[in-house]
Amino acid sequence: MNPVAAFDPVGAVDTFIGTDDEGNTFPGASAPFGMAHSSPIGSHYAGYRYDDPVIRGFGHFFLSGAGCWEQGGLVSVLPTGGLPGSFDHRRYGAAYTHDGEVGEPGYYRVVLRSGIAVECTATTRTGVERFTFPAGTAPHVLVNVGQANDKEPVFASSVRVVDDRTLAGTVTAQAFCGGRAYTTYFTTAFDRPFRATGNWGGAEGRAGLRGQWVRFDEGAPVTAATAVSHVDAEGAAGNLAEARGRSFDELRAAVRETWRRELGCVEVSSADADDLTVFYTALYHVLLQPLTGSDADGRYRGFDDRVHRADGWTYHEYFSLWDTYRAHNQLLALLRPGRARDVARSVLAIHEQGGWLPRWAYANQETNTMTGDPVTPFLVDLWRFGALEGLEERAYAALRQNSDSVPPPSSPFEGRAGNPTYLARGFVPHDRNFPKKGQDVDPHHGASATMEYALADHSLSIMAAGLGHEADAVALRRRGLNHRVLWDAAIADRGFAGFPRPRLADGSWLGPFSPRGPEGFHEGTAWQYQWLAQQDVPGLVALLGGAAAALGRLDEFFAYPDLVADPAGTARGKWVVGPYDYYDQHRYNPNNEPDLHVPWMYALIGQPWKTSAVVRAAQTLFRAAPDGVTGNDDLGQMSAWYVFSALGLYPVTPGTGRFVLNAPRFGRAVVHLEDGRDVVVAADGADPAKLQYTRSLLRDGVPHGEVWVDLADLRGARLEHRLTEEPG
């Protein structure tokens, strides 16, 4: 029997997880990696927030878990029983309750206070709604093109009546994190003819309230399908074909089947329904992005603002690389290598058409959000996983350009803006006055940028060696040790001496300086960033004063004695708690990316049982509730952390293809790879409510003595953990 056919995880997913406490996920309908969505909009900048009492409309584009203000909610539709007194969605929004509200992969349902029932589903490039009006209600639908998610500026918009069932238009909005304007084209088709229609704000114009209302005869439900495109009106109209000729129920069934197959790539066993819900919702969030970027005809708008065609592959958009290079990228490459290859080709297309590799790519522009060099480990890992076959030298040339130079002032890309000093002296100088092209620039956070550059250079050295560029590999390996240049052995805090410290352009130390302060480190402190040297564990251990001292510092970092006594309480009370509490911290931050790998540093330094204890404690922060995600989910990165940790392995060091092990959460997990091989992880007696440790491990029936497993050995392997409750 086909195990994927027999297993249906869709019912285990709760799309409301992450919709509260700044998780910033959305509960509405999407296909896997969907370009378009259908999801409610409230007063939160990410769209929907679980405790918001009003729905302003149902938008057709969202990001899952992103942290900046300007993001989506475009082309909002709302059913009403008549025309509102104001066409501002902050005033005409509909009250609702959670009674009867449903959120599952590819489907959302809510009943508004007016009694109107709204159902949402989706195809890859369309968002679809079905509105059921109470008897005696005059069916109206408001199509708002002048407003979007809260804090998402709409600079210009247009809407026109195409025929008696169809509207079309444009929305020009601001890109993520203060980016430039970009335009979305849309077509909205209804399944019933308009009885009447009217406009507010004019057919087109600059910023301001604008939209079209349509009225229908009473009787049957009204279905609306909205397709979007970044190319042109013809692209949106062509994308609408995905929804034409099928009923709402047929579309819902089709996307559910798609999700069943996607989520069925991992099969886990548990008697705890909440445990299954948390796991499969995390996997669902992983499989939402990056988003499909090419239209049904293969066309997409490139970073040169010209139209290109992806022939035989799918172009993807929206790359939050500072987040996703750490685990999401590797999980996608493992589970969906065909998709990962399309992602790799998309990033290389950005380089070909824009001239440089991206950092945080939003639609067809670089926002220069976050710092460091995340695209290098991102692409190197895709090479390691086989997604760059036939494209290796092209990718390597782009990465060497990125690693050894700086984009010119005329380029919208910042690249490695700290390279001049870094290449000459081994560090990015701390300079808060350094000019920036977008949201961020590396010298504003020189210390963390140095450490990110070094990690990236080490990963690129592995690719260089693999491709036979030996001289490059030697030079890049040397640069991979540049984290040491920041080490100041004289700085002490909480009884520990030696921390990374920002340097100024002349090489002197920035002062005054506290390892818990904000200076020099991006969304973190020296306490957290000191561990971002996983490519050089022996060197880091030496800087820390030896293995015993390093392990003692890890114990302080995780409050380990408290954790053993109370894992959940320590995770929620001793570690960093708030999603944006980046500074004045000396403990582990499970809500943000810089130290997500640190639990596995215990294993690499000699105490692997502590890795398992810390991971179990961190997993308690994920739960089957709207606030059940740590921090922003960041386009699936936090969810990918959970999926990997639950399976008992984590990709700690980019480029190595090596997964460091921990005690699995489930008694049995099967990963169905696309090539037909299965990875089986067995751990008889696994109990997530307890601290458990791996006493011994068999790989394919043979004792496995390492604390890691290599990618080549993982594919098709059977890993059998013998668990114990005794540490050591």
C-alpha positions in Angstrom: 0.0 0.0 0.0 1.2 3.5 -0.8 1.8 5.1 2.7 1.1 8.6 1.3 -2.3 7.5 -0.1 -3.3 5.9 3.3 -2.3 8.9 5.4 -4.3 12.1 5.5 -2.6 14.8 7.8 -4.8 17.7 6.5 -7.2 17.3 9.4 -4.3 17.7 11.9 -3.5 21.2 10.8 -4.8 24.2 12.6 -4.2 27.3 10.5 -4.9 29.6 13.5 -1.6 28.6 15.2 0.7 31.7 14.9 -2.1 34.2 14.4 -1.6 35.7 17.9 1.4 37.1 19.8 3.3 38.3 16.7 3.5 34.9 15.0 2.1 36.8 12.0 0.8 33.8 10.2 -2.6 33.9 8.3 -5.5 31.5 8.8 -7.0 31.7 5.3 -6.7 29.5 2.2 -3.6 28.9 0.2 -2.3 26.2 -2.1 1.3 25.0 -1.4 3.7 27.8 -2.4 0.7 29.8 -3.6 0.9 33.1 -5.4 -2.6 34.1 -4.4 -4.5 33.5 -1.2 -7.9 34.2 0.4 -7.7 35.3 4.0 -9.4 37.7 6.4 -7.9 41.1 7.2 -8.2 42.7 10.6 -6.4 45.6 12.2 -2.9 44.0 12.4 -0.2 44.8 9.9 0.1 41.1 9.0 -3.6 40.8 8.2 -5.5 38.8 10.7 -4.9 38.7 14.5 -6.9 36.1 16.5 -8.2 38.6 19.1 -9.3 41.2 16.5 -13.2 41.5 16.7 -13.6 42.9 13.2 -12.9 41.6 9.7 -12.3 44.4 7.2 -12.3 42.1 4.2 -10.7 39.1 2.6 -7.5 39.8 0.8 -5.6 37.9 -1.9 -1.9 38.2 -1.0 -0.2 37.6 2.3 3.2 36.6 3.8 3.3 34.0 6.5 5.1 35.1 9.6 6.9 38.2 8.3 7.9 41.0 10.7 7.8 44.3 8.7 4.8 46.5 8.4 4.2 46.7 4.7 2.8 43.4 3.6 -0.2 42.4 1.6 -3.9 42.2 2.0 -4.4 43.4 -1.6 -7.7 43.5 -3.5 -9.9 43.0 -0.4 -13.5 41.8 -0.8 -16.3 41.9 1.8 -19.9 40.8 1.5 -22.5 43.1 3.0 -26.3 43.5 3.1 -26.2 46.9 1.5 -23.9 49.9 1.0 -22.0 51.2 4.0 -22.1 54.8 5.2 -18.4 55.0 4.7 -16.1 53.2 2.2 -13.2 53.2 4.6 -12.7 49.6 5.6 -11.7 50.8 9.1 -15.4 51.8 9.4 -17.3 49.3 7.4 -15.5 46.2 8.7 -17.7 43.3 9.8 -18.0 42.0 13.4 -17.6 38.2 13.8 -17.0 35.6 16.5 -14.9 32.4 16.5 -18.0 30.2 16.8 -18.0 28.0 13.8 -14.8 29.5 12.4 -12.8 26.9 10.5 -9.1 27.1 9.3 -7.5 24.2 7.5 -5.2 23.8 4.6 -6.8 25.3 1.6 -10.1 26.3 3.4 -11.4 28.9 5.8 -14.9 29.6 7.0 -16.5 32.3 9.2 -20.0 33.6 9.8 -20.2 37.4 10.2 -22.4 39.0 12.7 -24.7 39.9 9.8 -25.3 36.2 9.3 -23.4 36.2 6.0 -21.2 33.0 5.8 -17.9 33.4 4.1 -15.9 30.5 2.8 -12.4 30.7 1.2 -10.4 28.4 -0.9 -7.5 28.7 -3.4 -5.6 27.5 -6.3 -1.9 28.3 -6.9 -2.7 31.6 -8.5 -6.3 32.4 -7.4 -8.1 33.1 -4.2 -11.7 32.1 -4.1 -14.6 33.0 -1.8 -18.2 31.8 -1.5 -20.7 34.1 0.2 -24.0 32.7 1.5 -26.4 35.5 2.4 -29.3 35.1 4.8 -32.8 35.2 3.4 -34.0 38.8 3.0 -30.5 40.2 2.6 -29.7 42.2 -0.5 -26.4 40.6 -1.6 -23.6 43.2 -2.1 -19.8 42.7 -2.3 -17.3 45.5 -1.8 -14.1 45.2 -3.8 -11.6 47.6 -2.1 -8.5 48.4 -4.1 -7.4 51.6 -2.3 -6.7 49.9 1.1 -4.9 46.8 2.2 -3.4 45.4 5.4 -3.0 47.9 8.1 0.3 49.9 7.6 0.5 48.8 3.9 0.5 52.1 1.9 -1.4 51.9 -1.4 0.1 54.5 -3.7 -2.2 54.1 -6.6 -5.0 51.8 -7.7 -7.6 51.2 -10.4 -10.7 49.1 -11.0 -12.9 48.7 -14.0 -15.9 46.6 -15.0 -14.9 44.1 -17.7 -18.4 42.6 -18.2 -21.4 41.8 -16.1 -19.5 39.3 -14.0 -15.9 40.5 -14.0 -13.8 43.3 -12.6 -10.1 44.0 -13.3 -7.6 46.5 -12.1 -4.3 47.3 -10.4 -2.9 48.0 -6.9 0.4 49.8 -6.5 1.6 49.3 -3.0 4.8 49.7 -1.0 7.1 46.7 -0.7 8.1 45.1 2.6 10.2 47.1 5.1 10.0 50.4 3.4 10.7 49.1 -0.1 9.8 50.7 -3.4 6.4 50.6 -5.0 5.4 47.6 -7.0 2.2 46.8 -8.9 -0.1 43.9 -8.7 -2.7 43.3 -11.5 -5.9 41.5 -10.7 -9.0 40.0 -12.2 -12.0 39.1 -10.1 -14.8 37.0 -11.7 -18.1 36.2 -10.1 -20.3 33.2 -10.9 -23.5 35.4 -11.1 -24.2 38.5 -13.1 -24.3 41.9 -11.5 -27.7 43.3 -10.8 -26.1 46.7 -10.2 -22.6 48.1 -9.7 -21.0 51.4 -8.7 -17.7 52.9 -7.9 -16.2 54.9 -5.1 -13.1 57.1 -5.4 -13.1 57.1 -9.2 -11.9 54.4 -11.6 -8.3 55.1 -11.0 -5.9 57.5 -9.3 -3.3 58.0 -6.6 -3.6 57.1 -3.0 -7.1 57.3 -1.6 -10.3 55.3 -0.9 -11.2 53.5 -4.1 -13.2 50.4 -5.1 -16.2 48.9 -6.8 -19.4 47.6 -5.3 -21.5 45.0 -6.9 -25.0 43.8 -6.1 -26.6 40.5 -7.0 -30.2 39.1 -7.0 -31.2 37.3 -3.9 -31.1 33.6 -3.9 -28.1 31.4 -4.5 -24.7 31.9 -2.9 -22.2 34.2 -4.7 -18.7 32.9 -5.6 -15.8 35.2 -6.5 -12.4 34.2 -7.8 -9.5 36.6 -7.9 -6.3 36.0 -9.8 -3.2 38.2 -9.4 -0.1 38.8 -11.5 3.0 41.0 -11.3 3.3 40.9 -15.1 0.2 42.5 -16.6 -3.6 42.3 -16.9 -3.3 39.5 -19.4 -1.3 37.5 -16.9 -4.0 37.9 -14.2 -6.7 37.0 -16.7 -4.8 33.9 -17.7 -4.2 32.9 -14.1 -7.9 33.0 -13.5 -8.3 29.9 -15.8 -7.1 27.8 -12.8 -10.5 28.4 -11.1 -12.8 28.5 -14.1 -15.1 25.7 -14.9 -15.1 24.2 -11.4 -17.4 24.8 -8.4 -16.2 26.1 -5.1 -16.5 22.6 -3.6 -14.5 21.1 -6.5 -11.8 23.7 -6.0 -11.8 23.0 -2.2 -11.5 19.3 -2.8 -8.7 19.7 -5.3 -6.5 21.9 -3.0 -7.2 19.6 -0.1 -5.9 16.7 -2.1 -2.8 18.7 -3.1 -2.2 19.5 0.6 -2.7 15.9 1.6 0.1 14.8 -0.8 2.4 17.6 0.3 2.0 17.1 4.0 2.1 13.4 3.6 5.8 13.6 2.8 6.4 13.2 6.5 4.4 10.7 8.5 4.7 10.7 12.3 2.9 8.6 15.0 1.6 10.0 18.2 -1.4 9.3 20.5 -1.5 13.0 21.4 -3.7 14.9 19.0 -2.2 18.3 20.0 1.3 16.9 19.3 0.2 16.0 15.7 -1.5 19.3 15.3 1.7 21.3 16.2 3.9 19.2 14.0 1.7 19.2 10.9 0.9 22.9 11.3 4.6 23.6 11.4 5.1 21.5 8.2 2.2 23.3 6.6 3.8 26.7 7.4 7.1 25.5 5.8 5.3 24.5 2.6 3.6 27.9 2.1 6.7 29.7 0.8 8.6 30.9 -1.1 5.7 31.9 -3.3 5.0 31.0 -6.9 6.1 34.0 -9.0 5.5 33.0 -12.6 2.1 33.2 -14.2 0.3 30.2 -15.7 2.0 30.9 -19.0 5.5 31.0 -17.4 6.0 34.8 -17.5 7.3 36.7 -14.5 8.6 40.2 -13.9 12.3 40.1 -13.2 14.6 42.3 -11.2 15.4 44.3 -14.3 11.6 45.2 -14.4 11.3 43.3 -17.7 9.1 40.3 -18.4 10.8 37.0 -18.7 9.5 33.4 -19.1 10.3 30.4 -17.0 10.1 27.6 -19.6 9.7 24.2 -18.0 10.1 25.4 -14.4 8.4 27.7 -11.9 9.9 31.0 -10.9 9.5 31.8 -7.1 9.5 35.0 -5.2 9.8 36.4 -1.7 13.0 35.2 -0.1 13.6 36.0 3.5 17.2 34.6 3.4 18.5 35.9 6.7 15.8 33.7 8.3 15.4 30.8 6.0 19.1 29.9 5.3 19.2 28.3 8.7 16.7 25.5 8.4 13.8 26.2 6.1 16.0 26.0 3.0 17.5 22.6 4.0 14.1 21.1 4.9 12.6 22.1 1.6 15.7 20.8 -0.2 15.3 17.4 1.6 11.6 17.1 1.2 11.0 18.7 -2.1 14.2 18.7 -4.2 12.3 19.6 -7.4 10.9 22.7 -5.8 14.3 23.5 -4.3 15.8 23.4 -7.8 13.2 25.9 -9.0 14.1 28.1 -6.0 17.8 27.9 -6.9 17.1 28.8 -10.5 14.9 31.8 -9.3 17.7 33.2 -7.1 20.2 32.8 -10.0 17.7 34.6 -12.3 17.6 37.5 -9.8 21.4 37.7 -10.2 21.3 37.5 -14.0 18.6 40.1 -14.4 19.4 42.4 -11.4 23.2 42.1 -11.5 23.6 40.9 -7.9 22.4 38.2 -5.5 19.6 39.1 -3.1 19.3 39.3 0.7 15.5 39.9 1.2 13.8 39.8 -2.1 10.2 41.0 -2.2 8.4 40.6 -5.5 10.9 41.9 -8.1 13.0 44.1 -5.8 15.7 43.9 -3.2 14.6 45.5 0.1 18.1 45.2 1.7 16.5 44.0 4.9 18.6 42.4 7.6 22.4 42.1 7.4 25.2 39.6 6.8 25.5 37.3 3.7 22.6 34.8 3.9 22.4 34.1 0.2 25.8 32.3 0.3 24.9 29.6 2.7 21.5 29.4 1.1 22.9 28.6 -2.3 25.7 26.5 -1.1 23.3 24.3 0.8 21.2 24.0 -2.3 24.3 22.9 -4.1 25.1 20.4 -1.4 21.6 18.9 -1.6 21.9 18.6 -5.4 19.6 21.4 -6.5 22.2 23.1 -8.6 23.1 20.2 -10.8 24.3 21.7 -14.2 24.3 25.2 -12.7 27.2 24.8 -10.3 29.8 27.1 -12.0 27.1 29.7 -12.8 26.1 29.8 -9.1 29.8 29.8 -8.0 30.6 32.8 -10.1 27.7 34.7 -8.7 28.7 33.8 -5.2 32.3 34.9 -5.7 31.2 38.2 -7.1 29.1 38.6 -4.0 31.8 37.5 -1.6 34.7 39.6 -3.1 33.1 42.9 -4.2 30.5 45.5 -3.5 27.6 46.6 -5.8 28.1 50.1 -7.3 26.2 53.0 -5.9 23.8 52.9 -8.9 22.7 49.3 -8.0 19.7 48.9 -5.7 21.5 46.0 -4.0 23.7 46.6 -1.0 25.5 43.2 -1.1 28.3 42.9 1.4 28.7 46.6 2.0 31.3 45.9 4.7 33.6 44.0 2.3 36.3 46.7 1.8 37.4 46.5 5.4 36.5 42.9 5.9 38.6 41.7 3.0 41.5 43.9 4.0 41.4 43.4 7.8 39.0 40.6 8.6 36.1 42.6 10.1 33.2 44.8 9.2 33.6 48.1 11.0 30.8 49.4 13.3 29.5 52.6 11.7 26.0 53.8 12.5 26.4 56.6 10.0 27.2 54.4 7.0 24.7 55.3 4.2 22.1 52.6 3.4 20.0 51.9 0.4 17.2 50.2 2.2 16.1 48.9 5.6 19.5 47.9 6.8 23.2 47.9 6.0 26.0 45.8 7.4 28.2 48.4 9.1 25.3 49.4 11.3 25.7 46.0 12.8 29.4 45.4 12.1 30.1 42.7 14.6 27.2 40.4 13.7 27.8 41.1 10.0 31.4 40.0 10.4 30.3 36.7 12.0 27.7 36.2 9.2 30.3 36.9 6.6 32.7 34.4 8.1 30.1 31.7 8.3 29.2 32.4 4.7 32.8 32.3 3.6 33.3 28.9 5.3 30.3 27.5 3.5 31.6 28.8 0.2 35.0 27.2 0.8 33.3 23.8 0.8 31.6 24.5 -2.5 34.9 25.8 -3.9 36.7 22.6 -2.9 33.9 20.5 -4.3 34.2 22.2 -7.7 38.0 22.0 -7.7 38.8 25.6 -7.0 41.4 24.8 -4.4 43.1 28.1 -4.1 39.7 29.8 -3.5 38.9 27.1 -0.9 42.0 27.8 1.1 41.4 31.6 1.1 37.8 31.2 2.0 38.5 28.7 4.8 40.9 31.3 6.2 38.2 34.0 6.0 35.8 31.6 7.8 37.9 32.1 10.9 37.3 35.9 11.0 34.9 35.6 13.9 38.1 35.3 16.0 39.1 38.9 15.0 36.3 40.2 17.1 37.2 38.3 20.3 38.0 40.6 23.2 39.3 38.4 26.1 39.2 41.4 28.5 35.4 41.9 28.4 33.6 40.1 31.2 30.0 39.6 32.1 28.2 37.5 34.7 31.5 35.9 35.7 32.5 34.9 32.1 35.5 36.5 30.3 35.8 37.0 26.6 33.1 38.0 24.1 32.9 39.1 20.5 33.1 42.9 20.4 32.5 45.5 17.5 35.6 47.2 16.0 35.7 50.6 14.6 37.2 51.4 11.2 40.7 52.0 12.6 40.6 48.6 14.3 40.0 49.9 17.8 37.3 48.5 20.0 33.9 50.2 20.2 33.3 51.5 23.7 31.7 51.6 26.1 30.5 48.1 25.4 28.3 45.5 27.2 27.9 41.9 26.0 24.2 42.4 26.7 23.9 45.7 24.9 22.6 46.5 21.4 25.8 47.9 19.9 27.1 46.1 16.8 24.8 43.1 16.8 21.6 42.8 14.7 18.6 41.7 16.7 20.8 40.1 19.3 23.6 40.5 21.8 27.2 39.3 22.1 25.9 36.6 24.4 23.8 35.2 21.6 26.1 35.8 18.7 29.2 34.3 20.4 27.9 30.9 19.3 27.6 31.9 15.6 30.9 30.2 14.9 29.7 26.7 14.4 32.1 26.4 11.4 35.0 26.6 13.9 34.0 24.8 17.0 37.6 24.0 18.1 38.6 27.7 17.7 35.5 28.9 19.6 36.1 26.4 22.4 39.7 27.6 22.7 38.5 31.2 22.9 36.1 30.3 25.6 38.9 28.7 27.7 38.5 25.0 26.8 35.6 22.5 26.7 34.7 22.7 30.3 34.5 26.5 30.3 32.5 26.4 27.0 30.0 23.9 28.4 29.7 26.0 31.6 28.9 29.0 29.5 26.3 27.1 27.6 24.8 26.0 31.0 24.5 29.7 31.9 23.1 30.6 28.5 20.3 28.1 28.8 19.8 28.3 32.6 20.5 24.5 32.4 20.2 23.6 36.1 16.7 25.3 36.2 15.8 23.7 32.9 16.4 20.2 34.2 14.0 20.8 37.1 11.4 22.7 35.1 11.8 22.6 31.3 8.7 24.5 30.3 9.0 27.0 33.1 12.6 27.8 32.2 11.8 28.2 28.5 9.0 30.6 29.3 10.5 32.4 32.3 14.3 32.3 32.1 14.9 32.6 28.4 14.1 35.6 26.3 10.3 35.9 26.3 9.1 38.8 24.1 9.2 38.4 20.3 11.1 41.7 20.0 13.2 41.6 23.2 16.5 41.6 21.3 18.7 43.5 23.7 19.7 43.6 27.3 19.8 39.8 27.2 22.2 37.1 28.1 20.1 34.1 27.6 18.9 31.9 24.7 16.4 33.6 22.4 14.0 31.0 20.9 12.0 33.7 19.2 14.7 34.8 16.7 17.2 33.3 14.3 20.8 34.1 15.4 21.0 31.4 18.1 18.5 28.8 16.9 21.4 26.3 16.3 22.9 26.7 19.8 21.2 23.7 21.5 23.2 21.5 19.2 26.5 23.1 20.2 26.3 21.0 23.4 26.6 17.9 21.2 29.5 19.3 19.2 31.4 20.2 22.4 30.9 16.9 24.1 27.6 16.7 26.0 24.9 15.6 23.5 22.4 14.7 26.2 22.1 18.4 27.1 21.2 19.1 23.5 18.2 16.8 23.8 17.1 18.4 27.1 17.3 21.9 25.7 15.4 20.9 22.5 12.6 19.3 24.6 12.3 22.5 26.6 12.2 24.7 23.5 9.6 22.5 21.9 7.2 23.4 24.8 6.9 26.9 23.3 5.2 25.5 20.3 1.6 24.5 21.1 -1.8 24.0 19.5 -3.1 27.6 20.2 -3.1 30.9 18.3 0.0 32.0 20.2 1.7 28.6 19.6 4.7 29.9 17.5 7.9 31.4 18.9 8.4 35.0 17.6 7.5 35.8 14.0 7.4 32.5 12.0 9.5 34.3 9.4 8.2 32.6 6.3 8.4 29.2 7.8 11.9 29.3 9.5 10.6 28.8 13.1 8.3 26.1 11.9 11.2 24.4 10.1 13.2 24.5 13.3 10.4 22.6 15.0 10.0 20.0 12.3 13.7 19.2 12.2 14.0 19.1 16.0 11.0 16.8 16.3 12.6 14.4 13.8 15.8 14.5 15.9 18.2 16.2 13.6 19.2 19.8 12.7 21.4 21.3 10.0 23.8 23.2 12.2 26.6 24.2 9.8 25.8 25.4 6.3 27.4 23.7 3.4 28.4 20.6 5.3 25.3 18.5 4.6 25.6 17.3 8.2 22.7 17.0 10.6 23.4 17.0 14.4 21.3 14.6 16.3 19.0 14.9 19.3 16.4 12.6 20.9 13.3 12.5 18.6 9.9 13.7 19.8 7.9 10.8 18.2 8.2 7.1 18.5 8.2 6.7 14.8 8.6 9.1 11.9 8.9 8.3 8.2 10.1 10.9 5.7 9.0 10.0 2.2 11.6 11.4 -0.2 10.7 12.3 -3.8 13.1 9.6 -5.2 11.1 6.8 -3.5 13.5 6.3 -0.6 12.3 6.6 3.0 14.1 8.0 6.0 12.8 6.1 9.1 13.4 7.6 12.6 12.4 5.2 15.4 12.5 5.9 19.1 10.6 3.4 21.1 9.1 4.9 24.2 9.4 8.5 23.1 7.5 10.7 25.5 7.5 14.5 24.8 6.3 15.1 28.4 9.7 13.9 29.7 13.3 14.8 29.3 14.8 11.9 27.3 18.2 11.2 25.9 19.7 9.0 23.2 21.6 6.2 25.0 22.7 4.6 21.7 21.9 4.9 18.0 21.7 2.3 15.2 21.9 3.4 11.6 20.6 0.7 9.3 21.2 -1.8 12.2 24.8 -0.8 12.8 26.0 1.2 15.8 26.4 4.9 15.0 28.9 6.6 17.2 28.9 10.1 15.8 26.6 12.9 17.1 25.7 13.8 13.5 24.6 12.0 10.3 25.7 13.1 6.8 23.1 13.8 4.1 24.4 11.0 1.9 23.9 8.6 4.8 20.6 10.0 5.8 18.8 9.4 2.5 17.1 6.0 2.7 18.4 5.3 6.2 16.8 3.9 9.3 17.8 5.6 12.5 16.9 3.7 15.7 17.3 5.7 18.9 17.5 3.8 22.2 16.2 6.3 24.7 16.8 6.8 28.4 15.7 9.2 31.1 19.2 9.2 32.6 21.5 12.0 31.3 25.1 11.5 30.5 
